[in-house]
Amino acid sequence: MNKAVEIYTRIPKTHNCAQATAEGCGRHDLVEPLKTCGGGRAPEGFCGALYAALMMNPPERHASMIEAFHAAVGSNYCQEIKAVGTVPCARCVEIATGL
C-alpha cells in the first residue's frame, strides 16, 4: 500500500488527505500548514491531496499535474469529487502522490 494512503486510512485518524499526501512523500514540514486543507477547505476548493502535491512541486509543473489529476479523477475540486462519489478520498491521495 502507498505510504500516504496508509497514513490517511489508519485508525485513529491523524491526518487529513492533504497532510497524509505530504507526510507520505516525506514532507513532514508541510503537515502542520496543511491541517486546514482537508474536506474541501484547500484554497479554491481544490482536493486537499492535489493541493498538497502542488505545494511539493515547482510552479512550472502545476498545470500538468492539475491536468493529470483531473484526467484520473474527473475533477480537481473536493466537493465535485465527493458529489459524484466514484473516487474515494484514499484514491485521490494515491493519485496525488504519483503526480
Secondary structure, DSSP 4 states (H G I P E B T S, - for coil): --HHHHHHH-SS----HHHHHHHHTT-GGGTTTTTT-STT-SGGGB-HHHHHHHHTS-HHHHHHHHHHHHHHHS-SBHHHHHHH-SS-HHHHHHHHHT-
